[in-house]
Amino acid sequence: MSGVQRFLLLVSVAICAASGLVYELALISLSTSLNGGSIVETSLIVAGFVAALGLGALLAKPLLRQPDFSFLMVEAALGLLGGVSATVLYVVFAKVGTSLLVVVLATLCIGALVGTELPLLMSMYQRGRLVDARTSGSVLATLNVADYVGALLGGLAWPFVLLPWLGLMRGTAASGLLNIVAALVIAIVVLRKFMRPWHVTTVLVSLVGSGAVLVALLVGSDGIVTTARQQLYQDPVVYAEQTPYQDIVVTQWKSDRRLFLNGGLQYSTRDEHRYTESLVYPAVTDKTENVLIIGGGDGLAARELLRLPHIKSITNVELDPAMVRVANTVLREDNKGAFDDPRVNVITDDAFSWVREGKGKAAAETAAGGGKKYFDTVIVDLSDPDSDTMARLYSLEFYGMLRELVDPQVGKLVVQSGSAFTTPDLFNRVRSTLRAAGCKNVLPYHVHVPTFGDWGFNLCAQPGEELKLPQQRPPLRFMDDAVLSAAGVFPKDNALKELEPSTLDHPKIVEDLRRGYRQAGE
């Protein structure tokens, strides 16, 4: 084998390894977007993929008689299956709903195909078709290095190149196409002379056919995904974007505009004022000047705060810059351009890291001036904790850090806490976690938001305080003193209870959310 052939072989093996890892990462990303991406699902995908590698090695035994032909046919199948996997699973999700079984089956199939590669390559080496006996050990070691380096490159390419530039569906298809091209190079330059003519024809037809399918998918994926996505939503989709963090969808029917993140409804313009007023006004006083918002990327909480004349500064920490851009454009009518107000400082960062690294103290001092290192109010307006990543922001540790940012004399901290009726354990878990984090006066309350149902909040207030609204408030559409007073009452069939706090070590709140939904459907 010539030096050029050796180099091409190494590059091709590295590309195949990179593609294999990309397929696995795509399945994990898809699980996160569609199912919430819990530790259980991620573990099943990773463990299932590793187990399937062993299964593939076992299934490769009957193929060892013709390793070169079999290897190239496996690459044709792997490139095609891996390349279309994300799109197919998305369409299946749109048609039949969430199915962990389908994701696991896809994982096993892809993993089994990847697992056949090494035995087939080793068989080719041992038969002396690629190298002679003297150099086989050295070349095999080099190929192993190429395989691991390829996996590393695939692991880096997925989050930094493929997913942000091409998106989930097209990124996976592009990886599959690259897999096919690498196999074509091996077939034409390295292995063609070792195969029978009809094997060569079969391999080339299979690889070219698989590549053609993936090219068509790259060209038409937007239309396929748009059609499938629309089936997930009752109203017409007017905006959709898959970001590195989440799937953002906005729908609209007449005057009702709705925001969805990863398929979950965030608000409807029909009744979002009920939620937003209930979140914001009990957490502020007539002396509140500086507010920190964790989440709130839609700009609605900031919009409501800006209606208060005594608010001087709002620091809004949102993870996804795309969400801020959508808020400033597609959702601008809803939030009244809140993020463009000079009093609002929008920070795109992970809230947990931002607070942990001490940036919260610096932001509070900058916002308040005069050496004051606290916020008067902290509002936590996040999506429900449907994953272990989100559970960090509902943990004892995070609430403890947030309390250090709240003015110890007059400050308040409020957390949106899910449905007090549909997910009561989640609601009570937030309450208990706040108490465990040092809040001695947690005031729970809940209101009816038609598109959400019975929705709850937990307010960490000063000792002896009760639920009340600021006197200097603008005219509100929903909240008043009587409504807030009633919101603090919980009936006997939905009584409050004490639970263990949710921590980084034991994110109990994720299972609270899922158990609540399951029980509601029984």
N, C-alpha and C positions, 0 to 999 in steps of 0.2 A: 504493500500500500504506500502510495506517495505521501509526501509531507502535506500537500494540499488536501488530499483525501482524509488524512488524519485530522487536520484542522477542521474541515467541514463536519466530520463525524462528531468531534468534540462540541462544536457549536450546536449541532442538531440535537445531540443528547441533552445539552444544557437547556435548549428551548423547550424540548419535550418535558423536562423536569419542571421548568418554570410554569408551563401551561397546566401541568397536573396540579401544582399547588394553587394556581389561580382558580381552578375549578372548585377546589375545596373552600377557598376563601370566599368565592362567589356564593356558594351554598350557605355559608355562615352569614354573609351579608344579606342574602335573601331571607334567611330565617329571622334576622333582626328586623328587616323592613316589614315582613308579612306577619310574623308570629310574636314579635317582641324580643326574640333572641335571648331566652333565658339560659342559665348555666346548664340546665338539663338538656336543652336542644343543642347548644354548642358542644357539650360533651358527647352527645350521641353522634353528632356529625364527625367530630374529630376521632372518637374511638371507633366509630363505624368505618371511617376511611382507613384507619390503621389496620383494623381487622380485615377489611376487604383486600388490603395489600397482600396479606397472607393467603386469603382465598384465591386471589389472582395467581399467586405463585403456584398454588396447587393445581388450578385449572390449566396452567401453562404446560403441564406434563405431556398431554397428547399432542401439543403443538411443536414439541422440540424436534420432531423428525424433519421439519422444514422451518427452521427458526427464522431465516431471512424473510421468507414470504409471510409467515405468521406475524412477525414483528411489524411489518409494514401494514398489514391488514388491521392489526390491533391499533396502530396509530391512526388509521383512517376512521375506525369506529370511535376511538377516544376523542379525536378532534371534533368529529361531528356531534357526538353525544355531549361532550363537555361544552362545546360552543353553543348548542341550542338549549342547554339545561336551564339556564336562568329564564329565558323567554317562555319555554314550555311550562315551567313550574309557576311562573306568574300567571299565565293563561289558565292553568288548572286552578290556581287560587281564586281567580276571578270567576271561574265557572262553578266550582263546588265549595269554595271556602277553604279555611285553614286546614291543612293536612300534614301533620308531622310525618306520617307514614310515607307520603310521596317524597318528601325531602330525604328521608332515610334510605328509601329504595334508590333514589338517584345517587346518593353518596356511595352506596354499596356497589352499584354498577360502575361508576367512574373509578372508584378505588380498586375494584377487581381488574379493570383494564390496565390501570397504572401498575398494579402488582405483577402483571405478566411480562412487563418490559425487561426487568433485570434477568430473569431466568432465560429468556430468549436471547438477550445479548451475550450472556455468559456461554450459552450453547454455541453461538457463532464463534466466539473467541476460541473455545476449546476445540472446535473442529478446524481451526486454523484458517478460516475463510477471510478473516480481516487482518490477522497478524500471524507471524510464525511463532513456533513454540518458545523461542528464546525471549521474545519481547511481550508475550501475552500477559504476563503478570504485571509488568510495568504499565502497559497500556490500560489494563483493567483498573489499576489504581488511579490512573489519570482520568479515566472515564467516571470513576466514582467521585473524584473531585469536581468534574464537570457537572455531574448530577446534583451535588450539594450546592455548588455555586449557582446553578440554574434555579434551584428551589429558593435560594436566597433572593435572587433577582426577581423571581415571580412574586415572592412575599413583599418586596419593596414596590414592584410595579403596580400591584393591585390598589393599594391605598393612595399612592402618590401620582399615578399616571392614568391607569385604565379607568378606575371608578370616577375620579373627578373630571376627567376629560371626555370619556365616552359614555359613562353611566353603567349601570349594572348589566343591562341586556347586551348592549353593543360592546362593552368591554369584554364580556365573556365570549361573545362571538369572535371578536378580534383575536383573542387568545387562542381559540380553536383554529382559526384560519392560520395563525402563525405555526401552530402544531402541525397542521397539514402541509404547509410549505416546507417545514423542516424534514418531514417524512419524505416529501417529494425529492428533496436534495439527496437524502440518503439512498433513495431508490434509484435515481438516475445516475448519480456520480459514483456511489460505492457498491451497491448490491445488485445492480442490474445484470452484470455479467455472471453472477452466481445463480441466477434463477432461470427456470424454464421460460420459454417465450410466452406461453399462455399465462404463467404466473405474473410476468412483467406486465402484460396487458391488463390482467385483472387488478393488479395493484394500482396502475396508473389510472384506470377508469374509476376505481373506488376513491382514490385520493382526489382526483379532479372533480368527481361528482360531489364528494363531501365539501370540497372547497367552494364549489358553485352554490351549494345550499347556504353556506355561511356568508358568502358574498351577498346573496339575495337577502339574507337575514339582516346583514349590516345596512343594506339599502332600505329595507322595508320595516325594520324593527320599530321605528317610531309609530308607524300606522298600526302595527300589531298591538303594541303596548297601549296606544291611545284607545283602540277599540276595546281591549280587555279591561283597561282601567275604568272606562265609562260604565261597564257592567257592575262595578263595585259601588257606584254612587247613583242615587235616585235622580239627582239633578244634573244638568249638563256641566261638564268640566270646562272651566274657562281658563284655568292655569294649572300646570303640573310641572314639577321639577324633582328629580332625584339628586339630592345633595350627598356629600360624604357622610352626613349625619342622619338624614331622614328623607322621607318621601313627602313633599309638600304638594297638596292638591287644594284648589279653590273651586267651588261649584257655585252656580247661581241660577235661580229660577225666579224671574220677575225681580222683586226687591229683596229676596232672601239670599244673601251671600253667606257661604259657609267655608270655614277653614278646617282642613283635615291634615293631621300629621301621622304618617305611617298608618293611614286608614282610620285613625281615631278622630272623632269630631272634637274640635277645639272651641268653636263658637258658631252661633247662627245670629245674623243681624236681627232676627225676629225677637230674640230675648236675651242677647248677651248683656244688655244693660242690667238685668237682674243679677247675673253672676258678677259683673265688674263692680257694680255699686256695693254689693255685699262683701266683696273682697277688700275694697279700698277704704270705704268711709268708716267702718268700725275701728280701723287700725290707725286713724289719724286724729289729732286734736286741733284745737284752734291755734296751738303754738307750734305745730309741726312745720318744719322748714326744709329739712333735708331727708330724702327718702332713697332707700336702696331697693331696687326690684331685681329679684333673681328669676330669670326666665322672662315671661311677658314679652316675647319677641313680636307679638302681633301689635303692640303699641297701645292696647286698650287700657291697661292699668295706668300707663303714663298719661294718656289722654284725660282720664278722669282726675288724676292728681293735678294736672295743669289747670283745672277749673277752680281750684282753691287759690285764692289770692295770696295766701301767706306762704305758699310753696316757693322756695328759692332755688333748689337744685334737686335733680333726680338722676341717680346713677343706675343705669339699666344694663345688667350683665346677661348677655344672650350668647349661647354657644355658636349658633349657626349664622354666619354672615349673610347667607342667602335668605334666611328668614327676615332679617332686617331689611334687605333689599325689597323683598315682597311686601313687607309692611309699608315701605315708603312709596310703593307703586300700586300694586294690585289692591292692597287693603287700605290705601291712603284715605279713602272716603270714610272708612269705618273709624280709623284712629285720629282723624282730623289733622294729619301731618304732625303728630306729636313728636316724632323723633327729630324733626327739623327745628323744634323750639330750642332757643339758646340755653334754656335751663336744663335741658336733657343731655346727659353724656352717655352715649351708647358704647358699651365695651363688649367686643366679641371675644369671649374666652370661656374656658370651662370653669363654671362657678366654684366647684370644689377646689380646684387648684388655685383659682384667683383668691379665694378667701384664705386657704391654707398658707399661701406664700406671703401673706401680709399685705396684699394689694388693697384689701378692703379697708384697712386702717388708714392707708395713705389716701385712698379715695374719699373717705369720710373727712379727713383733715382738710383736703383740698376743697371739698364741697362746702364744708361748714365755715372754714377759716377761723382765725382767732385761736388756734391751738386745740380746738375741739376735735376729738378723734372718734366721735360716735355719730351714728345716724339716729334721727328721731324715730324713724319707722323703717322696718324691713318687711317687704312683701315678697313672699315666695309663691310665684305663679308659674308652676311647672306642669308638664304633662303627667298623667298618672304613672306610678312606678311599675311599669309593665316589663322591666328588665333589670338585671342586676346593676347595670350602669346607672340607670335612673335611681335605683334604690340608694345609691351613695348620697343623693341629695335629699333623702328622707331619713337619714341615719342619725343616731345619737351623736356621732362625732361631728357631723355637719351642723346640726342644730346648736351644738355646744360652741362651735366656732362663730356661728351667726350671732349668738347671744353676746359675744364679746364686742360685736359691732354696734349693738343697740345701747342707746343712752341708758345707763342703769337707774337714772332718776325718773325719767319721763317716757322712755322709749317703749315701743310695742313691736311685736313680731307676729305676722299672720301667715298661715300656710293653707293653701287650698288642699283639701283633704279627701277628695273623692266623694262618692255618694254615701251619705250617712245611713241610707236604707239598703241599697243594693250591695254595697261593700262595707258593712258595718265594722268588720275587723280592721280594715284599712283605716277607716276614720278614727277608730279608737286607738289604733296603733300609733298614729301621728300624735294624738293627744298624750298617750303614755310616754312616747319618746321625747316630746317636748318637756314633760314633767321630769323625766330622768336626766335631761340635759340641763336642769337647774331652774326651769320656769315654775315658780311656785303658784302662779295663778293662771291656769289655762282655761279660757272661756270658749267652750264649743258652741257652735250655732249652725243652723241649716236652713236653707230656703228652697222653694220650688222653682226650678228653671225648666220650662216645658220640654226643651230638646234634650236636657240631661236627666230630668227627674229630680228627686230629692238630693240636693247637693250641699256638702258640708265644708266648714272652715274651722280652724282652731286658732284662737288668738292668745298669744302670750302677753299678758298685760301686767301692770304694776300691782303689787299686793293691795287687796281691798277694792280694786276697780271692778266695775260692772260694764256690761255691754252698753255702749252709748255712741251717739253720732256727734260730730263737731257742730257747734252752734253756727259757725260761719261756713255754711255749706251752700252750694248752688241748688237750684230746684232739681229734684231727683224724680225720675220716672217711676221708681219702684220702692226704694228703701225710705222708711221713716221710722220714728221712734217706736211706734206700735208694732210695726213689722219686725224690727230688730228685737224687741222684747219677746215677741212670740217665737222668733227664730232660736232663742236660747232654751226653749222647752222641748224635751224629748219624751215621747209617749212610752207607755209601759212595754209595748211590743218592740220598742227600739231603744231600750234603756242603755245608758252609758255603762262601760265596763273597763276595768283596768287590765292591761296586757303587758307583756314584757316588751321592752323597747326594741326597735329594729336597729341593728348595728352593722358596721362594715363586715364583721366576722359572721354575723347571722342576719342576712337581709330578709327578715320574716315578712316584710311588707309586700314583697312580690307575690308570695303565695297567698297572702290575704286578699290581694286583688283578684287573682285567678279563682280562688275558692269562692269568693263572693259572687262572681259572675256565674260559676257553675251552679251554685245553690239557687241563684235567682232563676235559672232555667229549669229547675226540677219541678 
